[in-house]
Amino acid sequence: MRLYRTSEGLARAEADELALLDLPHHNVTDLLADGIEQARHARVRGRIAIEDAVLLPPVGVPQTVVIAGANYHDHVVEAGLPIPEAPVFITTSGASVTGPHDTIWLPAEAPLEVDYEGELAVVIGRAGRGISVADAWDHVAGLMVANDVSARDVQLAAMTNGVVTDIEGVRRGKSFPHFKPLGPALVTVEETGTELDLSIRTLVNGETRQESRTNQMIFSVAEIIAHVSVTVPLMVGDVVLTGTPGGVALARGGYLRPGDLVTVEIEGLGRLRNLVRAAPAPPL
């Protein structure tokens, strides 16, 4: 099942249309709390073409966004980092989440080194802490496409020789408004399976910048969830970003500029298309 959140409510994909569902829930997170199966059988109150729909981030505002780092071999190499022995991650709030076609705003205070990071996103469907690797997929509601946009100058100022010395600074570099495009839909696990081998690609103005497959992750989705949940209780609607492949601007150049169009696509999950604009300077 593919669930969309539109300006007209939650919708289920049916062929090339979205079936608007007669449900009281405002986003997928609310639906998950009551049981996602309702969406399979809900009355259809109308239909719209997918290309005509105004799409919103499926989950609304997550309580926690987990950001895994250094999880693709080629990205670890290009960053000059050692292969990690365990998943590396930070957490942020969901305040920077935005929609699959919304603007990425370059922050006025740090506009020059804003980077793209195409990633597979996992949505938590059942809360848990201390989750085992064997049970991890039982806590997953579905998958989405994500762009972990990062202000590298802010992020790197909080690190020394690749080691985080100011965790709040790293969080800030990844948490400016509209820095986390998500969507376009939540795709449930029975469609994707758990042995993930999906192509993932990021393009800027049509030029391929990142291209890999999810089977190139160093740590699997289940391993990341298990490791994170040792110290961070995962709640329904939380989002786990699973790391980015090589090809980021930090390594190759080509930071985002006003007018750029960033596309992130993952096989079977859809694509994000976000225009980059300069945010106005705050008033004095």
Backbone as numpy.savetxt, mean C-alpha at the origin, in Angstrom:
# Nx Ny Nz CAx CAy CAz Cx Cy Cz
-13.24 -12.40 -4.87 -14.09 -11.21 -4.87 -13.21 -9.96 -4.87
-13.65 -8.96 -5.62 -12.94 -7.69 -5.69 -13.88 -6.61 -5.19
-13.51 -5.99 -4.08 -14.35 -4.98 -3.45 -13.75 -3.60 -3.66
-14.59 -2.68 -4.14 -14.20 -1.30 -4.37 -14.96 -0.40 -3.40
-14.32 0.70 -3.05 -15.01 1.76 -2.32 -15.12 2.95 -3.26
-16.33 3.34 -3.56 -16.56 4.42 -4.50 -17.24 5.59 -3.79
-17.35 6.69 -4.50 -18.04 7.86 -3.95 -19.52 7.57 -3.75
-20.02 6.46 -4.34 -21.42 6.08 -4.20 -21.62 4.89 -3.28
-20.54 4.45 -2.61 -20.64 3.35 -1.67 -19.79 2.17 -2.07
-19.87 1.09 -1.29 -19.11 -0.12 -1.58 -19.68 -0.82 -2.81
-18.77 -1.44 -3.57 -19.19 -2.10 -4.80 -18.40 -3.38 -5.00
-19.02 -4.32 -5.68 -18.42 -5.60 -6.02 -18.21 -5.64 -7.53
-17.03 -6.04 -7.95 -16.75 -6.10 -9.38 -17.49 -7.27 -10.01
-18.18 -6.99 -11.11 -18.85 -8.03 -11.89 -18.61 -7.71 -13.36
-17.73 -8.54 -13.98 -17.30 -8.30 -15.36 -16.69 -6.89 -15.45
-17.17 -6.03 -16.34 -16.61 -4.70 -16.51 -17.39 -3.64 -15.75
-18.26 -4.09 -14.85 -19.09 -3.17 -14.09 -18.82 -3.29 -12.60
-19.23 -2.26 -11.88 -19.25 -2.32 -10.43 -20.71 -2.40 -9.99
-21.00 -3.42 -9.19 -22.34 -3.57 -8.63 -22.36 -2.86 -7.28
-23.11 -1.77 -7.21 -23.21 -1.02 -5.96 -24.04 -1.82 -4.97
-23.50 -2.01 -3.76 -24.10 -2.92 -2.79 -24.97 -2.17 -1.79
-26.09 -2.76 -1.47 -27.01 -2.19 -0.48 -26.53 -2.58 0.92
-25.47 -1.91 1.34 -24.85 -2.16 2.64 -24.67 -0.84 3.38
-24.72 -0.87 4.72 -24.57 0.38 5.48 -23.12 0.79 5.72
-22.18 -0.02 5.32 -20.78 0.21 5.66 -20.18 1.28 4.76
-19.34 2.13 5.37 -18.73 3.23 4.64 -17.43 2.84 3.96
-16.78 1.78 4.41 -15.54 1.31 3.80 -15.37 -0.16 4.10
-14.33 -0.77 3.53 -14.13 -2.20 3.69 -13.80 -2.56 5.14
-13.11 -1.68 5.86 -12.80 -1.97 7.25 -14.07 -2.17 8.07
-15.05 -1.28 7.90 -16.32 -1.44 8.60 -16.98 -2.76 8.22
-16.92 -3.11 6.95 -17.50 -4.36 6.49 -16.80 -5.56 7.11
-15.48 -5.52 7.19 -14.72 -6.62 7.77 -15.12 -6.88 9.22
-15.41 -5.81 9.95 -15.80 -5.96 11.35 -17.11 -6.74 11.48
-17.96 -6.64 10.48 -19.26 -7.33 10.51 -19.27 -8.63 9.73
-18.24 -8.84 8.91 -18.17 -10.07 8.11 -18.20 -9.78 6.62
-17.10 -10.05 5.95 -16.95 -9.71 4.54 -17.90 -10.51 3.66
-18.37 -11.66 4.15 -19.25 -12.50 3.33 -20.54 -11.78 2.96
-20.92 -10.77 3.76 -22.12 -10.01 3.41 -22.04 -9.43 2.00
-20.82 -9.08 1.59 -20.65 -8.44 0.29 -20.92 -9.40 -0.87
-20.79 -10.70 -0.63 -21.03 -11.66 -1.70 -22.51 -11.77 -2.05
-23.36 -11.52 -1.06 -24.79 -11.80 -1.23 -25.66 -10.56 -1.09
-25.03 -9.39 -0.92 -25.81 -8.17 -0.72 -26.62 -7.82 -1.96
-27.77 -7.21 -1.73 -28.62 -6.75 -2.83 -27.89 -5.67 -3.63
-28.01 -5.74 -4.94 -27.39 -4.75 -5.82 -28.39 -3.63 -6.06
-27.99 -2.40 -5.72 -28.90 -1.26 -5.85 -28.63 -0.41 -7.08
-27.63 -0.80 -7.85 -27.30 -0.06 -9.06 -25.99 -0.55 -9.64
-25.69 -0.15 -10.84 -24.46 -0.56 -11.51 -23.83 0.64 -12.21
-22.51 0.67 -12.21 -21.78 1.71 -12.92 -20.57 1.08 -13.59
-20.14 1.67 -14.70 -18.92 1.21 -15.35 -17.72 1.55 -14.48
-16.74 0.66 -14.44 -15.57 0.90 -13.59 -14.88 2.21 -13.96
-14.80 2.50 -15.26 -14.10 3.72 -15.68 -14.85 4.99 -15.29
-16.13 4.87 -14.96 -16.90 6.03 -14.56 -16.94 6.24 -13.05
-16.42 5.29 -12.30 -16.50 5.36 -10.84 -15.42 6.25 -10.27
-15.76 7.01 -9.24 -14.77 7.75 -8.45 -14.33 6.83 -7.33
-13.08 6.36 -7.41 -12.60 5.35 -6.48 -11.90 5.99 -5.29
-12.20 5.48 -4.11 -11.60 5.92 -2.85 -10.72 4.79 -2.33
-9.82 5.07 -1.37 -9.03 3.98 -0.80 -9.96 2.98 -0.14
-9.86 1.69 -0.46 -10.83 0.72 0.04 -11.01 0.69 1.55
-9.92 0.85 2.30 -9.98 0.66 3.74 -10.24 1.94 4.52
-10.36 3.07 3.88 -10.55 4.30 4.65 -9.24 4.70 5.31
-9.29 4.95 6.63 -8.10 5.36 7.38 -7.71 4.24 8.34
-6.69 3.45 8.02 -6.28 2.36 8.91 -5.76 2.90 10.24
-5.94 2.12 11.29 -5.36 2.50 12.57 -3.84 2.47 12.49
-3.30 1.44 11.82 -1.85 1.28 11.69 -1.50 0.85 10.28
-0.45 1.47 9.74 0.17 1.00 8.50 1.56 0.49 8.86
1.80 -0.76 8.59 3.11 -1.38 8.81 3.89 -1.26 7.50
5.11 -0.75 7.57 5.94 -0.56 6.38 7.18 -1.44 6.52
7.21 -2.53 5.77 8.39 -3.40 5.76 9.42 -2.83 4.82
10.68 -2.93 5.19 11.76 -2.42 4.36 12.76 -3.51 4.02
13.62 -3.23 3.04 14.71 -4.14 2.68 14.21 -5.56 2.48
13.16 -5.71 1.63 12.55 -7.04 1.49 12.61 -7.59 0.07
13.29 -6.91 -0.83 13.59 -7.47 -2.15 15.11 -7.46 -2.33
15.65 -8.54 -2.84 17.10 -8.66 -2.94 17.71 -7.52 -3.74
17.10 -7.17 -4.89 17.71 -6.13 -5.73 17.66 -4.77 -5.07
16.64 -4.51 -4.26 16.57 -3.23 -3.55 17.61 -3.17 -2.43
17.83 -4.28 -1.75 18.86 -4.32 -0.71 20.23 -4.04 -1.32
20.49 -4.63 -2.48 21.78 -4.43 -3.15 21.95 -2.98 -3.57
20.91 -2.39 -4.21 21.06 -1.02 -4.69 21.19 -0.02 -3.54
20.65 -0.37 -2.36 20.75 0.51 -1.20 22.03 0.29 -0.41
22.81 -0.73 -0.80 24.06 -1.02 -0.11 23.88 -1.54 1.30
22.79 -2.30 1.50 22.47 -2.81 2.82 22.77 -4.31 2.89
23.03 -4.83 4.08 23.17 -6.28 4.23 21.80 -6.95 4.14
21.79 -8.21 3.74 20.54 -8.97 3.73 20.05 -9.11 5.17
18.85 -8.66 5.48 18.38 -8.73 6.87 18.14 -10.17 7.31
18.35 -10.41 8.61 18.12 -11.74 9.16 16.67 -11.94 9.60
15.95 -10.84 9.74 14.53 -10.87 10.11 13.87 -9.68 9.45
12.54 -9.72 9.27 11.87 -8.58 8.66 12.16 -7.27 9.39
12.38 -6.22 8.60 12.63 -4.87 9.12 11.38 -4.05 8.85
10.89 -3.32 9.86 9.66 -2.56 9.64 9.55 -1.38 10.58
8.72 -0.42 10.18 8.27 0.64 11.06 6.75 0.69 10.95
6.12 1.42 11.83 4.67 1.62 11.75 4.37 3.11 11.69
3.29 3.43 10.98 2.79 4.81 10.96 1.27 4.74 11.12
0.67 5.89 11.29 -0.78 5.95 11.28 -1.27 5.88 9.84
-2.58 5.77 9.67 -3.13 5.73 8.33 -3.51 7.08 7.79
-3.06 8.16 8.42 -3.50 9.50 8.03 -3.06 9.89 6.63
-2.00 9.27 6.10 -1.49 9.64 4.78 -2.09 8.80 3.65
-3.02 7.89 3.98 -3.64 7.05 2.96 -4.49 7.90 2.03
-4.41 7.61 0.73 -5.19 8.32 -0.27 -5.63 7.34 -1.34
-6.42 7.80 -2.28 -7.06 6.92 -3.23 -6.18 6.53 -4.41
-6.65 5.56 -5.20 -5.85 5.03 -6.30 -5.64 5.99 -7.45
-6.44 7.06 -7.53 -6.28 8.05 -8.60 -6.09 9.46 -8.04
-5.84 9.58 -6.75 -5.70 10.89 -6.13 -4.31 11.48 -6.38
-4.19 12.76 -6.13 -2.92 13.46 -6.30 -1.91 13.07 -5.23
-0.65 12.91 -5.64 0.47 12.86 -4.70 1.00 14.28 -4.59
0.89 14.86 -3.42 1.34 16.24 -3.20 2.78 16.25 -2.70
3.63 16.98 -3.37 5.00 17.17 -2.89 4.96 18.15 -1.72
5.40 17.75 -0.54 5.28 18.64 0.62 6.12 19.90 0.45
5.58 21.03 0.86 6.27 22.31 0.69 7.61 22.32 1.41
7.69 21.61 2.54 8.93 21.66 3.32 9.99 20.69 2.80
9.61 19.73 1.96 10.58 18.74 1.47 10.15 18.23 0.11
10.21 19.08 -0.93 9.67 18.68 -2.24 10.67 18.06 -3.19
11.96 18.05 -2.88 12.98 17.79 -3.89 13.39 16.32 -4.02
13.18 15.50 -2.99 13.64 14.11 -3.03 12.51 13.16 -2.66
11.38 13.36 -3.31 10.22 12.50 -3.07 10.30 11.31 -4.03
10.20 10.12 -3.47 10.46 8.88 -4.18 9.19 8.02 -4.24
9.11 7.18 -5.24 8.04 6.19 -5.40 8.53 4.85 -4.86
7.62 4.01 -4.37 7.94 2.65 -3.97 6.71 1.78 -4.19
6.64 1.12 -5.34 5.53 0.23 -5.60 5.60 -0.99 -4.69
4.46 -1.34 -4.08 4.46 -2.43 -3.10 3.14 -3.20 -3.12
3.24 -4.45 -2.69 2.06 -5.26 -2.39 1.58 -4.91 -0.99
0.29 -4.62 -0.86 -0.30 -4.29 0.44 -1.22 -5.42 0.88
-1.15 -5.73 2.16 -1.98 -6.77 2.78 -2.92 -6.10 3.77
-4.20 -6.46 3.71 -5.19 -5.92 4.64 -5.54 -6.98 5.67
-5.44 -6.61 6.94 -5.73 -7.53 8.03 -7.24 -7.67 8.19
-7.71 -8.91 8.20 -9.14 -9.16 8.33 -9.55 -9.74 9.66
-8.57 -10.25 10.41 -8.85 -10.77 11.75 -7.72 -10.34 12.67
-8.08 -9.71 13.78 -7.09 -9.17 14.70 -6.27 -10.29 15.33
-5.04 -9.93 15.73 -4.22 -10.93 16.40 -2.91 -10.36 16.87
-2.31 -11.07 17.80 -0.96 -10.76 18.28 -0.24 -12.08 18.50
1.05 -12.11 18.24 1.78 -13.36 18.35 1.29 -14.40 17.37
0.99 -13.98 16.16 0.45 -14.86 15.13 1.58 -15.75 14.59
1.30 -17.01 14.40 2.31 -17.92 13.86 2.36 -17.79 12.34
3.48 -18.20 11.75 3.59 -18.20 10.29 2.51 -19.08 9.68
2.26 -20.22 10.31 1.27 -21.16 9.78 -0.14 -20.58 9.76
-0.43 -19.68 10.72 -1.79 -19.13 10.83 -1.93 -17.75 10.18
-0.84 -17.19 9.67 -0.85 -15.78 9.26 -1.90 -15.50 8.19
-2.03 -16.36 7.19 -2.98 -16.08 6.11 -4.42 -16.11 6.58
-4.69 -16.77 7.71 -6.05 -16.76 8.26 -6.43 -15.38 8.77
-5.45 -14.50 8.92 -5.70 -13.13 9.41 -5.74 -12.12 8.27
-5.63 -12.58 7.03 -5.59 -11.70 5.87 -6.97 -11.64 5.21
-7.48 -10.41 5.02 -8.74 -10.23 4.31 -8.52 -10.20 2.81
-7.42 -9.61 2.39 -7.16 -9.49 0.96 -5.94 -8.64 0.68
-5.72 -8.39 -0.60 -4.52 -7.70 -1.07 -4.90 -6.47 -1.88
-3.99 -5.51 -1.93 -4.16 -4.29 -2.71 -2.82 -3.90 -3.30
-2.86 -2.89 -4.16 -1.65 -2.24 -4.67 -1.37 -1.02 -3.79
-0.09 -0.73 -3.56 0.28 0.43 -2.74 1.48 1.14 -3.35
1.59 2.43 -3.05 2.78 3.21 -3.36 3.24 3.84 -2.05
4.37 3.37 -1.54 4.92 3.87 -0.28 5.77 5.11 -0.58
5.12 6.21 -0.90 5.83 7.44 -1.26 6.65 7.92 -0.06
7.89 8.36 -0.34 8.82 8.71 0.73 9.59 9.97 0.39
9.71 10.87 1.37 10.60 12.04 1.24 11.97 11.59 1.73
12.84 11.26 0.79 14.10 10.62 1.16 15.00 11.51 2.01
15.02 12.82 1.74 15.89 13.69 2.52 15.47 13.69 3.99
14.17 13.70 4.23 13.68 13.66 5.62 13.99 12.30 6.24
13.75 11.25 5.48 14.01 9.89 5.98 15.48 9.68 6.29
16.37 10.04 5.37 17.79 9.76 5.54 18.43 10.64 6.61
17.86 11.82 6.86 18.37 12.66 7.94 18.18 12.01 9.30
17.28 11.02 9.35 17.01 10.33 10.61 17.77 9.01 10.71
18.75 8.81 9.80 19.52 7.57 9.79 21.00 7.88 9.71
21.81 6.98 10.25 23.27 7.09 10.18 23.82 5.75 9.71
24.50 5.76 8.55 25.07 4.53 7.98 24.02 3.43 7.85
22.83 3.82 7.44 21.77 2.85 7.24 21.04 2.43 8.49
21.44 2.97 9.64 20.82 2.61 10.91 19.92 3.76 11.37
18.71 3.44 11.77 17.77 4.46 12.22 18.21 5.01 13.56
18.38 6.32 13.61 18.74 6.98 14.87 17.60 7.86 15.39
16.63 8.13 14.54 15.48 8.95 14.92 14.25 8.36 14.24
13.56 7.44 14.94 12.44 6.73 14.34 11.32 7.68 13.93
11.11 8.74 14.70 10.05 9.69 14.35 10.38 10.42 13.06
11.66 10.67 12.82 12.06 11.30 11.58 11.82 10.40 10.38
12.10 9.12 10.53 11.82 8.16 9.46 10.33 8.11 9.19
9.54 8.05 10.25 8.08 8.03 10.07 7.61 9.29 9.35
8.16 10.41 9.72 7.73 11.66 9.09 8.03 11.65 7.60
9.18 11.11 7.22 9.53 11.06 5.81 8.58 10.22 4.97
7.83 9.35 5.63 6.89 8.48 4.93 5.43 8.82 5.21
5.16 9.91 5.90 3.81 10.15 6.41 3.22 11.50 6.03
3.80 12.17 5.04 3.19 13.43 4.62 1.81 13.14 4.02
0.91 14.13 4.00 -0.43 13.90 3.45 -0.38 13.36 2.02
-1.22 12.37 1.76 -1.38 11.77 0.43 -0.14 10.98 0.00
0.64 10.49 0.95 1.85 9.73 0.64 1.60 8.22 0.55
0.37 7.76 0.72 0.13 6.32 0.68 -1.07 5.99 -0.21
-0.95 6.15 -1.53 -2.03 5.69 -2.41 -2.26 4.18 -2.25
-3.54 3.78 -2.14 -3.91 2.38 -1.99 -5.09 2.07 -2.89
-5.16 0.82 -3.33 -6.32 0.38 -4.10 -5.88 -0.49 -5.27
-6.61 -0.46 -6.37 -7.91 0.19 -6.50 -9.03 -0.57 -5.80
-8.76 -1.87 -5.51 -9.76 -2.73 -4.87 -9.08 -3.58 -3.83
-9.85 -4.12 -2.91 -9.38 -5.20 -2.06 -9.74 -6.51 -2.77
-8.73 -7.32 -3.06 -8.92 -8.60 -3.74 -8.75 -9.70 -2.72
-9.79 -10.50 -2.53 -9.76 -11.51 -1.47 -8.84 -12.67 -1.83
-8.44 -13.40 -0.79 -7.36 -14.38 -0.92 -7.73 -15.54 -1.83
-9.01 -15.90 -1.91 -9.33 -17.05 -2.77 -9.06 -16.75 -4.24
-8.95 -15.47 -4.60 -8.62 -15.11 -5.99 -7.12 -15.16 -6.26
-6.32 -14.88 -5.25 -4.87 -14.77 -5.45 -4.11 -16.00 -4.99
-4.69 -16.75 -4.04 -3.94 -17.80 -3.40 -2.91 -17.24 -2.44
-2.15 -18.10 -1.82 -1.15 -17.67 -0.83 0.29 -17.88 -1.32
0.46 -18.59 -2.42 1.80 -18.77 -3.00 1.96 -17.68 -4.07
2.33 -16.50 -3.62 2.26 -15.34 -4.49 3.45 -15.25 -5.44
3.13 -15.18 -6.74 4.14 -14.95 -7.77 3.52 -14.01 -8.78
3.40 -12.74 -8.38 2.71 -11.73 -9.17 3.71 -10.71 -9.69
3.56 -10.31 -10.93 4.42 -9.26 -11.46 4.06 -7.94 -10.78
5.06 -7.12 -10.50 4.88 -5.81 -9.88 5.73 -4.82 -10.64
5.13 -3.67 -10.98 5.84 -2.72 -11.84 5.44 -1.30 -11.47
6.40 -0.40 -11.49 6.18 1.03 -11.29 6.68 1.79 -12.51
5.83 2.69 -13.02 6.19 3.51 -14.16 6.04 4.98 -13.77
6.92 5.82 -14.30 6.79 7.27 -14.16 6.74 7.85 -15.57
5.63 8.49 -15.89 5.40 9.04 -17.23 5.60 7.97 -18.31
5.16 6.74 -18.01 5.24 5.65 -18.97 6.56 4.92 -19.01
7.57 5.43 -18.30 8.88 4.77 -18.26 8.92 3.79 -17.08
9.27 2.54 -17.36 9.36 1.55 -16.29 10.55 1.86 -15.38
10.27 2.02 -14.11 11.32 2.29 -13.12 11.59 1.07 -12.24
10.54 0.33 -11.92 10.67 -0.87 -11.09 9.95 -2.01 -11.79
10.55 -3.19 -11.77 9.89 -4.37 -12.36 10.44 -5.61 -11.68
9.53 -6.38 -11.08 9.95 -7.58 -10.37 8.74 -8.49 -10.23
8.88 -9.49 -9.35 7.78 -10.39 -9.02 7.75 -10.56 -7.50
6.57 -10.80 -6.98 6.44 -10.88 -5.52 7.15 -12.10 -4.95
7.47 -13.09 -5.78 8.22 -14.24 -5.24 9.69 -13.90 -5.00
10.08 -12.67 -5.32 11.44 -12.22 -5.04 11.57 -11.57 -3.66
10.50 -11.54 -2.90 10.59 -11.00 -1.55 11.48 -11.89 -0.68
12.27 -11.28 0.16 13.14 -12.03 1.06 12.31 -12.74 2.13
11.35 -12.02 2.68 10.44 -12.61 3.67 9.03 -12.60 3.10
8.33 -13.70 3.27 7.00 -13.85 2.72 5.98 -13.03 3.51
4.79 -12.90 2.95 3.70 -12.22 3.65 3.49 -12.84 5.03
3.44 -14.16 5.10 3.20 -14.83 6.38 4.32 -14.55 7.38
5.56 -14.54 6.91 6.69 -14.27 7.81 6.65 -12.84 8.32
6.29 -11.90 7.47 6.21 -10.51 7.91 5.12 -10.34 8.96
3.94 -10.88 8.70 2.83 -10.77 9.66 3.21 -11.38 10.99
3.80 -12.57 10.96 4.18 -13.23 12.22 5.20 -12.40 12.98
6.20 -11.88 12.28 7.25 -11.11 12.96 6.70 -9.80 13.54
5.90 -9.10 12.76 5.34 -7.83 13.24 4.45 -8.06 14.45
3.64 -9.11 14.39 2.63 -9.31 15.44 3.23 -9.71 16.79
4.51 -10.00 16.83 5.15 -10.26 18.12 5.10 -9.02 19.00
5.29 -7.85 18.39 5.36 -6.61 19.16 4.22 -5.64 18.85
3.56 -5.81 17.71 2.50 -4.89 17.30 1.20 -5.67 17.14
0.19 -5.41 17.98 -1.09 -6.08 17.76 -1.72 -5.60 16.46
-2.07 -6.52 15.60 -2.65 -6.18 14.31 -4.17 -6.18 14.43
-4.79 -5.10 13.98 -6.22 -4.92 14.11 -6.90 -5.02 12.75
-8.18 -5.29 12.77 -8.95 -5.38 11.53 -8.85 -4.06 10.77
-8.49 -4.15 9.50 -8.34 -2.95 8.66 -6.94 -2.40 8.62
-6.03 -2.88 9.48 -4.64 -2.45 9.37 -4.07 -2.90 8.03
-3.08 -2.15 7.56 -2.47 -2.42 6.26 -0.98 -2.71 6.47
-0.50 -3.78 5.84 0.91 -4.16 5.91 1.50 -4.01 4.51
2.46 -3.10 4.35 3.19 -2.94 3.10 4.42 -3.84 3.16
4.66 -4.59 2.09 5.59 -5.71 2.15 6.95 -5.46 1.51
7.28 -4.20 1.25 8.59 -3.88 0.70 8.53 -3.59 -0.79
9.59 -2.93 -1.27 9.61 -2.50 -2.68 10.79 -3.11 -3.42
10.63 -3.38 -4.71 11.75 -3.89 -5.51 12.79 -2.81 -5.80
13.87 -3.21 -6.44 14.88 -2.26 -6.87 14.36 -1.32 -7.94
15.08 -0.19 -8.10 14.73 0.78 -9.12 14.20 2.08 -8.58
14.29 2.30 -7.26 13.79 3.54 -6.68 14.68 4.71 -7.08
14.13 5.91 -6.98 14.88 7.11 -7.36 16.09 7.34 -6.47
16.02 6.91 -5.22 17.15 7.04 -4.32 18.41 6.42 -4.92
18.25 5.32 -5.66 19.39 4.62 -6.23 19.70 5.05 -7.66
18.64 5.34 -8.45 18.85 5.57 -9.88 18.66 7.02 -10.30
18.20 7.87 -9.37 17.86 9.24 -9.74 16.45 9.31 -10.28
15.99 10.54 -10.55 14.66 10.71 -11.10 13.59 10.85 -10.04
13.86 11.69 -9.04 12.84 11.97 -8.03 11.62 12.60 -8.68
10.49 12.49 -8.01 9.22 12.95 -8.58 9.17 14.46 -8.65
8.57 14.94 -9.75 8.43 16.37 -9.99 6.98 16.69 -10.34
6.55 17.92 -10.14 5.17 18.28 -10.50 4.87 17.93 -11.95
3.71 17.34 -12.18 3.31 16.92 -13.51 3.61 15.47 -13.83
4.44 14.80 -13.03 4.72 13.38 -13.26 3.46 12.55 -13.00
3.31 11.47 -13.76 2.24 10.50 -13.54 2.88 9.20 -13.11
2.54 8.75 -11.90 3.11 7.52 -11.34 2.07 6.41 -11.42
2.46 5.31 -12.04 1.59 4.14 -12.16 2.25 2.97 -11.45
1.51 2.33 -10.55 1.97 1.10 -9.91 0.95 0.02 -10.24
1.41 -1.09 -10.78 0.50 -2.16 -11.14 1.02 -3.50 -10.65
0.09 -4.31 -10.16 0.41 -5.65 -9.72 -0.54 -6.61 -10.41
0.02 -7.65 -10.97 -0.75 -8.64 -11.71 -1.95 -9.15 -10.89
-3.12 -9.07 -11.46 -4.32 -9.58 -10.82 -4.94 -8.67 -9.78
-4.26 -7.58 -9.41 -4.77 -6.69 -8.38 -5.20 -5.33 -8.93
-4.67 -4.93 -10.08 -5.03 -3.64 -10.65 -3.89 -2.66 -10.60
-4.23 -1.38 -10.78 -3.17 -0.36 -10.83 -3.61 0.93 -10.15
-2.59 1.63 -9.66 -2.74 3.00 -9.17 -2.23 3.93 -10.25
-2.89 5.07 -10.40 -2.42 6.11 -11.32 -2.58 7.45 -10.60
-1.45 8.02 -10.19 -1.47 9.22 -9.36 -0.61 10.32 -9.98
-1.23 11.48 -10.17 -0.53 12.65 -10.69 0.19 13.35 -9.54
1.40 13.82 -9.81 2.20 14.52 -8.80 2.02 16.03 -8.97
1.77 16.70 -7.85 1.64 18.16 -7.87 2.40 18.74 -6.69
2.73 20.03 -6.82 3.42 20.74 -5.74 2.40 21.28 -4.77
2.56 20.99 -3.50 1.66 21.53 -2.49 1.97 23.00 -2.27
0.95 23.80 -2.04 1.21 25.22 -1.73 1.94 25.35 -0.41
2.76 26.39 -0.32 3.49 26.64 0.93 2.50 27.03 2.02
2.75 26.57 3.26 1.85 26.95 4.36 1.89 28.44 4.61
0.80 29.02 5.10 0.80 30.46 5.38 1.77 30.83 6.48
2.31 32.02 6.41 3.26 32.49 7.43 2.51 32.78 8.74
